């Protein structure tokens, strides 16, 4: 592989669903060897070729990298390779900061990585057990020996075992733990809150808690959990919130923006103008990432397809004064988010909008409130697809491009603008250079990206 021979200063190597040809497998091993001194991140997903792609030897080679700080392995057999386990132990003890193991036949031996070893550098741990494996004891023993752990993602089965492991072993042993994400077969509200309460401590700043069942949570469950969270005081420290379930109400999403002063990333499906109380301000002035669709709710169309909604709405008065007043308040709130880097108000799904109005989505237009956002000088990424039937004009777009000097990604209903406007957009953004770090897909990813 000639192209591999020229790669001698790699810092990141990502191999997913690799080709199983023997010569290419050997080329992967050579690629690692010739970048042994520079490689800092390695990811391997054997994909569907788990029986044909031999990965242990390659992974053993990777554990020799002196600068490696992030390792992600998927579908790699750990039990059958003592040499790989020995290399992982050495990495975790000496330098590794982030470890992710998914479907890796996690050993059930509670002493699998040295029962006395302490992994002081490991700050991020992501483990997903195969569906036929229950290795809670061995994993909790391993995690409890990571005293500086900040991030924990755990996908497993057996809710009672996980609650016991978290509350009695992992949480007490990891005083710096701030971000917890757990997914299992099912949870009831009490079990979820039991774990959240265990995390709450005066000396711990909980920035993210996500405890997911495989089934969708019901609105009563969410309302009950939300009420208990308000009384717990956890909103004082949260830095990222992601409400991406259909059951989550817009009022709940609006409440979080008014309760979380440290919030840096927020994602929800929708917030109606009816959910926003003008007298209750947002307190999240440190927000960097906002992904939510704002809309004005007045006219019923009972879940019609987008192509049908124009006919349903025909004949309704265009109550501009009503929607403009509501959206003006939203623009006023957005204008105070001076740290905002990513703004996405795209309508991603239609199933959640049984009601719609002629002023359905927020109007990014001069005269409607857009001019209030001129001060968002840190904005790098904006998306507002499917804002209809009143998309921004070419003049509105040019205002945004010129007002936000750091804007490098612009996604809209692009073809609606004249060739002259499209060329000016392209030329201006091209002069600013590529965006150094793409916008993350979720609020959680944005929070995590600031650490790793």
C-alpha positions as CSV (number, residue, x, y, z in Angstrom):
1,X,0.0,0.0,0.0
2,X,2.0,3.0,-1.3
3,X,-0.3,5.5,0.2
4,X,0.4,4.1,3.7
5,X,4.2,4.4,3.2
6,X,3.9,8.2,3.0
7,X,2.1,8.4,6.4
8,X,4.8,8.8,9.0
9,X,3.5,11.5,11.3
10,X,0.0,10.3,12.1
11,X,-1.6,11.4,15.3
12,X,-5.0,9.8,14.7
13,X,-5.8,6.4,13.1
14,X,-9.4,5.3,12.6
15,X,-10.1,1.9,11.1
16,X,-13.8,0.9,10.7
17,X,-15.1,-2.3,9.1
18,X,-11.7,-3.0,7.6
19,X,-11.0,-5.0,4.5
20,X,-10.1,-8.6,5.4
21,X,-7.4,-9.1,2.7
22,X,-4.3,-10.5,4.4
23,X,-2.0,-8.0,2.6
24,X,-4.1,-5.1,3.8
25,X,-4.1,-6.4,7.4
26,X,-0.3,-6.5,7.3
27,X,-0.3,-3.0,5.9
28,X,-2.4,-1.8,8.9
29,X,0.2,-3.3,11.2
30,X,3.1,-1.5,9.3
31,X,1.1,1.7,9.4
32,X,1.0,1.5,13.2
33,X,4.7,0.7,13.5
34,X,5.9,3.5,11.3
35,X,3.8,6.0,13.4
36,X,4.5,4.4,16.8
37,X,6.1,7.5,18.2
38,X,3.4,10.0,17.1
39,X,0.1,8.2,17.4
40,X,-2.2,9.7,20.0
41,X,-5.6,8.3,19.1
42,X,-6.5,4.9,17.8
43,X,-10.0,3.6,16.9
44,X,-10.8,0.1,15.6
45,X,-14.2,-1.3,14.7
46,X,-14.0,-4.7,13.2
47,X,-17.6,-4.3,11.9
48,X,-19.2,-7.4,10.3
49,X,-15.8,-9.0,9.5
50,X,-15.3,-10.2,13.1
51,X,-14.3,-13.8,12.0
52,X,-12.0,-12.8,9.2
53,X,-10.1,-9.8,10.6
54,X,-7.5,-10.7,13.1
55,X,-7.2,-7.7,15.4
56,X,-5.4,-8.8,18.6
57,X,-1.9,-8.5,17.0
58,X,-2.7,-5.0,15.7
59,X,-4.1,-3.8,19.0
60,X,-1.0,-5.2,20.9
61,X,1.2,-3.1,18.6
62,X,-0.9,-0.1,19.3
63,X,-0.4,-0.5,23.1
64,X,3.3,0.1,22.5
65,X,2.7,3.8,21.4
66,X,4.3,6.0,24.0
67,X,2.1,9.1,23.2
68,X,-1.3,7.3,23.0
69,X,-3.9,8.9,25.1
70,X,-7.2,7.8,23.5
71,X,-8.1,4.2,22.6
72,X,-11.4,2.9,21.2
73,X,-12.0,-0.8,20.4
74,X,-15.1,-2.4,19.0
75,X,-15.7,-6.2,18.7
76,X,-12.2,-7.1,19.8
77,X,-11.8,-10.3,21.9
78,X,-10.0,-9.3,25.1
79,X,-10.3,-12.7,26.8
80,X,-8.3,-14.6,24.2
81,X,-5.2,-12.3,24.2
82,X,-3.3,-12.1,27.5
83,X,-0.7,-10.0,25.7
84,X,-3.3,-7.4,24.8
85,X,-4.7,-7.3,28.3
86,X,-1.1,-6.7,29.6
87,X,-0.6,-3.9,27.1
88,X,-4.0,-2.3,28.1
89,X,-3.0,-2.5,31.8
90,X,0.3,-0.7,31.0
91,X,-1.5,2.0,29.0
92,X,-4.1,2.6,31.6
93,X,-1.6,2.8,34.4
94,X,0.9,5.1,32.6
95,X,-0.8,7.5,30.1
96,X,-4.2,6.7,28.7
97,X,-6.8,9.4,29.3
98,X,-9.8,7.9,27.4
99,X,-10.8,4.3,26.9
100,X,-13.8,3.0,25.0
101,X,-14.6,-0.8,24.7
102,X,-17.7,-1.8,22.8
103,X,-18.8,-5.5,22.4
104,X,-15.4,-6.6,23.4
105,X,-16.2,-9.7,25.4
106,X,-15.4,-7.9,28.6
107,X,-13.8,-10.5,31.0
108,X,-15.8,-11.5,34.0
109,X,-12.6,-11.9,36.1
110,X,-12.8,-9.1,38.6
111,X,-8.9,-8.8,38.5
112,X,-8.7,-8.6,34.8
113,X,-6.5,-5.4,34.6
114,X,-4.4,-6.0,37.7
115,X,-6.4,-6.0,40.9
116,X,-4.0,-3.5,42.6
117,X,-3.4,-1.1,39.8
118,X,-4.7,2.5,40.0
119,X,-5.4,4.4,36.8
120,X,-4.8,8.0,37.8
121,X,-4.7,9.4,34.2
122,X,-7.9,7.8,33.0
123,X,-10.6,10.5,32.9
124,X,-13.1,9.1,30.3
125,X,-14.5,5.5,30.3
126,X,-17.0,4.2,27.8
127,X,-18.0,0.5,28.0
128,X,-20.8,-1.4,26.2
129,X,-21.2,-5.1,27.1
130,X,-22.4,-7.6,24.6
131,X,-26.1,-8.5,25.1
132,X,-25.2,-12.0,26.4
133,X,-22.7,-10.8,28.9
134,X,-23.0,-9.6,32.4
135,X,-19.7,-8.3,33.7
136,X,-20.9,-5.7,36.1
137,X,-18.5,-6.8,38.9
138,X,-15.4,-6.8,36.8
139,X,-16.2,-3.4,35.3
140,X,-17.2,-1.8,38.5
141,X,-13.9,-3.0,40.1
142,X,-12.0,-1.5,37.2
143,X,-14.0,1.8,37.2
144,X,-13.5,2.2,41.0
145,X,-9.8,2.3,40.4
146,X,-10.0,5.5,38.3
147,X,-10.0,8.2,41.0
148,X,-9.9,11.1,38.4
149,X,-12.7,9.8,36.2
150,X,-14.8,12.7,34.8
151,X,-16.9,10.9,32.1
152,X,-18.6,7.5,32.4
153,X,-20.7,5.9,29.7
154,X,-22.0,2.5,30.5
155,X,-24.3,0.4,28.3
156,X,-25.3,-2.9,30.0
157,X,-28.1,-5.2,31.3
158,X,-29.2,-5.8,34.8
159,X,-30.5,-2.6,36.4
160,X,-30.3,-3.7,40.0
161,X,-26.6,-4.8,39.7
162,X,-25.8,-1.4,38.1
163,X,-27.5,0.6,40.8
164,X,-25.5,-1.3,43.5
165,X,-22.3,-1.0,41.6
166,X,-22.7,2.7,41.0
167,X,-23.9,3.8,44.4
168,X,-21.6,1.6,46.5
169,X,-18.4,1.3,44.5
170,X,-18.0,3.7,41.5
171,X,-19.4,6.9,42.7
172,X,-17.7,6.9,46.1
173,X,-14.4,6.0,44.4
174,X,-14.6,8.6,41.7
175,X,-15.1,12.0,43.5
176,X,-14.5,14.0,40.3
177,X,-17.2,12.2,38.3
178,X,-19.2,14.9,36.5
179,X,-20.8,13.3,33.4
180,X,-22.7,10.0,33.6
181,X,-24.5,8.3,30.8
182,X,-26.1,4.9,31.5
183,X,-28.3,2.8,29.2
184,X,-29.9,-0.5,30.2
185,X,-33.0,-2.6,29.6
186,X,-35.4,-0.5,31.7
187,X,-35.6,2.0,34.5
188,X,-38.3,3.3,36.7
189,X,-38.2,6.8,38.0
190,X,-37.1,5.9,41.5
191,X,-34.1,3.9,40.2
192,X,-33.0,6.8,38.0
193,X,-33.3,9.3,40.8
194,X,-31.5,7.0,43.2
195,X,-28.5,7.2,41.0
196,X,-28.8,11.0,40.5
197,X,-29.0,11.5,44.3
198,X,-25.9,9.4,44.8
199,X,-24.1,11.8,42.4
200,X,-25.2,14.9,44.1
201,X,-22.5,16.1,46.6
202,X,-21.5,19.6,47.7
203,X,-17.9,19.0,46.4
204,X,-19.0,17.5,43.0
205,X,-20.1,19.6,40.0
206,X,-22.5,17.3,38.1
207,X,-22.5,18.6,34.5
208,X,-24.5,15.9,32.7
209,X,-26.7,13.0,33.8
210,X,-28.4,10.7,31.3
211,X,-29.9,7.4,32.5
212,X,-31.7,5.9,29.5
213,X,-34.0,2.9,29.2
214,X,-34.3,1.1,25.9
215,X,-38.0,2.0,25.8
216,X,-39.3,5.6,25.5
217,X,-40.1,7.3,28.8
218,X,-43.7,8.4,29.3
219,X,-44.7,12.0,30.0
220,X,-45.8,11.2,33.6
221,X,-42.5,9.6,34.3
222,X,-40.6,12.5,32.9
223,X,-42.7,15.0,34.8
224,X,-42.2,13.2,38.0
225,X,-38.4,13.0,37.5
226,X,-38.2,16.6,36.4
227,X,-40.1,17.8,39.6
228,X,-37.6,15.8,41.8
229,X,-34.7,17.2,39.9
230,X,-35.8,20.8,40.5
231,X,-35.9,20.2,44.2
232,X,-32.5,18.4,44.2
233,X,-30.5,21.5,43.1
234,X,-28.8,19.7,40.3
235,X,-29.6,22.4,37.8
236,X,-27.2,24.7,39.5
237,X,-24.2,22.8,38.1
238,X,-25.5,21.2,34.8
239,X,-23.5,22.3,31.7
240,X,-25.2,20.3,29.1
241,X,-28.8,19.2,28.6
242,X,-30.2,17.1,25.8
243,X,-34.0,16.5,25.6
244,X,-34.4,14.6,22.3
245,X,-37.5,12.5,23.1
246,X,-40.8,13.2,21.7
247,X,-42.4,13.0,25.2
248,X,-40.5,16.0,26.5
249,X,-42.6,19.1,26.6
250,X,-41.6,22.5,25.3
251,X,-42.4,23.9,28.7
252,X,-39.9,21.6,30.3
253,X,-37.3,22.6,27.8
254,X,-38.0,26.3,28.5
255,X,-37.8,25.7,32.3
256,X,-34.3,24.3,31.9
257,X,-33.1,27.5,30.1
258,X,-34.4,29.4,33.0
259,X,-32.9,27.2,35.7
260,X,-29.3,26.4,34.6
261,X,-26.9,29.3,35.0
262,X,-23.8,27.2,34.0
263,X,-25.4,25.7,30.8
264,X,-23.1,25.6,27.9
265,X,-24.9,23.2,25.5
266,X,-28.7,22.6,25.1
267,X,-30.7,20.5,22.7
268,X,-34.4,20.0,22.5
269,X,-36.9,19.1,19.8
270,X,-39.1,22.1,20.0
271,X,-40.2,25.1,22.1
272,X,-43.5,26.9,21.3
273,X,-43.9,30.6,21.9
274,X,-46.8,29.5,24.2
275,X,-44.2,27.8,26.5
276,X,-42.2,31.0,27.0
277,X,-43.1,33.3,29.9
278,X,-42.0,36.8,29.1
279,X,-41.6,37.6,32.8
280,X,-39.1,34.6,33.3
281,X,-35.7,35.3,31.8
282,X,-33.2,32.7,30.6
283,X,-30.2,32.5,32.9
284,X,-27.9,30.6,30.6
285,X,-25.7,33.4,29.3
286,X,-22.7,31.1,28.9
287,X,-24.5,29.0,26.3
288,X,-22.3,28.0,23.4
289,X,-24.4,25.4,21.6
290,X,-28.2,25.7,21.0
291,X,-30.2,23.3,19.0
292,X,-34.0,23.7,19.2
293,X,-36.9,24.6,16.9
294,X,-38.9,27.7,18.0
295,X,-42.4,28.0,16.6
296,X,-45.7,29.9,17.0
297,X,-48.7,27.6,17.6
298,X,-52.1,28.8,16.7
299,X,-53.8,26.9,13.8
300,X,-54.6,23.1,13.8
301,X,-53.5,21.0,10.8
302,X,-53.7,17.6,12.7
303,X,-50.3,16.2,11.5
304,X,-50.7,16.9,7.8
305,X,-47.7,16.3,5.6
306,X,-45.7,19.5,4.7
307,X,-47.0,19.3,1.1
308,X,-50.6,19.4,2.4
309,X,-50.2,22.1,5.1
310,X,-50.3,25.0,2.6
311,X,-53.8,24.0,1.5
312,X,-55.0,23.6,5.1
313,X,-53.6,27.0,6.0
314,X,-55.1,28.7,3.0
315,X,-57.6,31.3,4.1
316,X,-56.3,31.8,7.6
317,X,-55.3,35.4,8.3
318,X,-51.5,36.1,8.5
319,X,-51.4,37.4,12.1
320,X,-48.0,39.1,11.7
321,X,-48.5,41.3,14.7
322,X,-49.1,38.3,17.0
323,X,-46.1,36.2,15.8
324,X,-43.8,39.2,15.5
325,X,-44.3,40.0,19.2
326,X,-43.6,36.4,20.3
327,X,-40.6,36.0,18.1
328,X,-39.2,39.4,19.1
329,X,-39.0,38.1,22.7
330,X,-37.1,35.0,21.5
331,X,-34.7,37.2,19.5
332,X,-34.2,39.4,22.6
333,X,-33.3,36.2,24.6
334,X,-31.0,34.9,21.9
335,X,-29.2,38.3,21.6
336,X,-27.9,37.9,25.2
337,X,-26.2,34.6,24.4
338,X,-22.9,36.3,23.5
339,X,-20.8,33.1,23.9
340,X,-23.0,31.2,21.3
341,X,-20.9,29.4,18.7
342,X,-23.6,27.0,17.2
343,X,-27.2,27.9,16.5
344,X,-29.5,25.3,14.9
345,X,-33.2,26.1,14.7
346,X,-34.0,23.5,11.9
347,X,-37.2,21.6,12.0
348,X,-35.9,18.0,12.0
349,X,-39.2,16.1,12.3
350,X,-42.7,16.8,11.4
351,X,-44.4,14.1,13.5
352,X,-44.2,16.3,16.6
353,X,-46.1,19.2,15.2
354,X,-49.9,18.4,15.0
355,X,-50.4,22.2,15.2
356,X,-48.9,24.7,12.9
357,X,-49.4,28.4,12.0
358,X,-48.5,30.6,9.0
359,X,-45.8,31.9,11.4
360,X,-44.8,28.3,12.2
361,X,-41.0,28.7,12.5
362,X,-39.0,31.6,13.8
363,X,-38.4,34.2,11.1
364,X,-34.7,35.1,10.5
365,X,-35.7,38.4,8.9
366,X,-34.8,42.0,9.4
367,X,-37.7,43.8,10.9
368,X,-38.8,40.6,12.7
369,X,-36.0,40.7,15.2
370,X,-32.9,39.4,13.3
371,X,-31.1,42.7,13.7
372,X,-31.0,42.1,17.5
373,X,-28.6,39.2,16.9
374,X,-25.8,41.5,15.5
375,X,-23.8,41.1,18.7
376,X,-23.3,37.3,18.4
377,X,-19.8,37.8,17.3
378,X,-18.6,34.3,18.3
379,X,-21.2,32.5,16.1
380,X,-19.4,30.0,13.9
381,X,-22.2,27.7,12.7
382,X,-25.8,28.4,11.9
383,X,-28.5,26.1,10.4
384,X,-32.1,27.0,9.8
385,X,-33.5,24.5,7.2
386,X,-37.3,24.2,6.8
387,X,-38.2,27.6,8.0
388,X,-41.3,28.2,6.0
389,X,-43.3,29.8,4.5
390,X,-41.2,32.9,5.3
391,X,-37.5,32.1,4.8
392,X,-34.8,34.8,5.1
393,X,-34.3,37.0,2.0
394,X,-31.0,37.6,0.3
395,X,-30.7,40.8,2.2
396,X,-31.3,39.0,5.5
397,X,-28.6,36.5,4.6
398,X,-26.0,39.1,3.7
399,X,-26.7,40.8,7.0
400,X,-26.0,37.6,8.9
401,X,-22.8,37.0,7.0
402,X,-21.4,40.5,7.6
403,X,-22.6,40.8,11.2
404,X,-21.0,37.5,12.4
405,X,-17.3,37.7,11.5
406,X,-16.5,34.1,12.8
407,X,-19.3,32.5,10.8
408,X,-17.8,29.6,8.7
409,X,-20.7,27.2,8.3
410,X,-24.0,28.3,6.8
411,X,-26.8,25.9,6.1
412,X,-30.2,27.0,4.8
413,X,-32.6,26.7,1.9
414,X,-29.7,27.8,-0.3
415,X,-31.3,27.6,-3.7
416,X,-33.9,30.3,-2.8
417,X,-31.3,33.0,-3.2
418,X,-30.0,34.7,-6.3
419,X,-26.7,33.6,-7.9
420,X,-25.2,36.9,-6.8
421,X,-26.1,36.3,-3.2
422,X,-24.9,32.7,-3.2
423,X,-21.6,33.8,-4.7
424,X,-21.1,36.5,-2.1
425,X,-21.9,34.0,0.7
426,X,-19.4,31.5,-0.7
427,X,-16.6,34.1,-1.2
428,X,-17.0,35.6,2.2
429,X,-17.0,32.3,4.1
430,X,-14.1,30.9,2.0
431,X,-11.9,33.9,2.9
432,X,-12.5,33.1,6.6
433,X,-11.0,29.7,6.2
434,X,-12.3,26.3,7.3
435,X,-13.9,25.8,10.7
436,X,-11.4,24.3,13.0
437,X,-13.8,22.1,14.9
438,X,-17.1,21.1,13.2
439,X,-20.3,21.5,15.2
440,X,-21.1,18.5,17.2
441,X,-24.3,16.5,16.4
442,X,-25.6,16.7,20.0
443,X,-25.3,18.8,23.1
444,X,-23.5,15.9,24.9
445,X,-20.9,15.7,22.1
446,X,-20.3,19.5,22.4
447,X,-19.6,19.1,26.2
448,X,-17.4,16.2,25.6
449,X,-15.4,17.9,22.9
450,X,-14.3,20.6,25.3
451,X,-12.5,18.0,27.3
452,X,-11.2,15.6,24.6
